[in-house]
């Protein structure tokens, strides 16, 4: 999870496309890894329970936003990528409240 937070900070503060791209790549990898884990608040939940499905869906949404930001960086739309990173931050905060 620290990789996600660190990457998000980098994307929001950087004006270097290569640095932003690297951070987004690390964020995607961290999100995919975290998606397979079980948060402490859902320990003991069945893999197909609605709560676990919600957990995985939250990461699917996050990964989609990371992909969107990455595409924006590739197109040179750094301001748009930063705006998408803000949306990632909102998703993170919403889902931390649900699953932490």
C-alpha positions as CSV (number, residue, x, y, z in Angstrom):
1,X,0.0,0.0,0.0
2,X,2.9,2.3,0.6
3,X,3.8,1.9,-3.1
4,X,0.4,3.2,-4.0
5,X,0.7,6.2,-1.7
6,X,4.2,7.0,-2.8
7,X,3.3,6.7,-6.5
8,X,0.3,8.9,-6.1
9,X,2.4,11.6,-4.5
10,X,4.9,11.4,-7.3
11,X,2.3,11.7,-10.0
12,X,0.7,14.7,-8.2
13,X,4.0,16.5,-7.7
14,X,6.0,15.7,-10.8
15,X,6.1,17.4,-14.2
16,X,8.4,14.8,-15.7
17,X,6.5,12.3,-17.9
18,X,9.0,9.5,-17.4
19,X,8.9,9.9,-13.6
20,X,5.1,9.9,-13.7
21,X,5.0,6.9,-16.0
22,X,7.3,4.9,-13.7
23,X,5.2,5.8,-10.6
24,X,2.0,4.7,-12.4
25,X,3.6,1.4,-13.4
26,X,4.5,0.8,-9.8
27,X,1.0,1.8,-8.6
28,X,-0.6,-0.7,-11.0
29,X,1.7,-3.5,-9.8
30,X,1.0,-2.7,-6.2
31,X,-2.8,-2.5,-6.8
32,X,-2.8,-5.9,-8.6
33,X,-0.8,-7.4,-5.7
34,X,-3.1,-5.8,-3.0
35,X,-6.2,-7.0,-4.9
36,X,-5.3,-10.6,-4.1
37,X,-4.8,-10.0,-0.4
38,X,-7.5,-10.0,2.3
39,X,-7.7,-6.8,4.4
40,X,-7.8,-7.3,8.2
41,X,-11.4,-6.1,8.3
42,X,-12.5,-8.9,6.0
43,X,-10.4,-11.7,7.6
44,X,-12.5,-14.8,7.7
45,X,-14.8,-13.7,4.8
46,X,-15.4,-16.1,2.1
47,X,-13.6,-15.4,-1.2
48,X,-16.9,-14.9,-3.0
49,X,-18.7,-12.9,-0.3
50,X,-20.1,-9.5,-1.3
51,X,-17.6,-7.8,0.9
52,X,-14.6,-9.5,-0.8
53,X,-16.1,-8.9,-4.2
54,X,-16.4,-5.2,-3.3
55,X,-12.8,-5.2,-2.2
56,X,-11.7,-6.6,-5.6
57,X,-14.0,-4.2,-7.4
58,X,-12.4,-1.3,-5.6
59,X,-9.0,-2.3,-7.0
60,X,-10.4,-2.8,-10.5
61,X,-11.7,0.8,-10.3
62,X,-8.3,2.0,-9.1
63,X,-6.4,0.1,-11.8
64,X,-8.7,1.5,-14.4
65,X,-7.9,5.1,-13.2
66,X,-4.2,4.3,-13.1
67,X,-4.5,3.1,-16.7
68,X,-6.3,6.2,-17.7
69,X,-3.7,8.4,-16.1
70,X,-0.9,6.4,-17.8
71,X,-2.6,7.0,-21.2
72,X,-2.9,10.7,-20.5
73,X,0.8,10.9,-19.6
74,X,1.7,9.1,-22.9
75,X,-0.3,11.7,-24.8
76,X,1.5,14.5,-22.9
77,X,-1.6,15.5,-21.0
78,X,0.1,15.9,-17.7
79,X,-2.5,18.2,-16.2
80,X,-5.2,15.6,-17.1
81,X,-3.1,12.9,-15.5
82,X,-2.9,14.8,-12.3
83,X,-6.6,15.4,-12.3
84,X,-7.1,11.6,-12.7
85,X,-4.6,11.1,-9.9
86,X,-6.9,13.2,-7.7
87,X,-9.7,10.9,-8.6
88,X,-7.5,8.0,-7.5
89,X,-7.0,9.7,-4.2
90,X,-10.8,10.0,-3.7
91,X,-11.2,6.3,-4.5
92,X,-8.5,5.5,-2.1
93,X,-10.0,7.5,0.7
94,X,-13.5,6.1,0.1
95,X,-12.3,2.5,0.1
96,X,-10.0,3.0,3.1
97,X,-13.1,4.0,5.1
98,X,-14.9,0.8,3.9
99,X,-12.2,-1.8,4.3
100,X,-9.6,-0.6,6.8
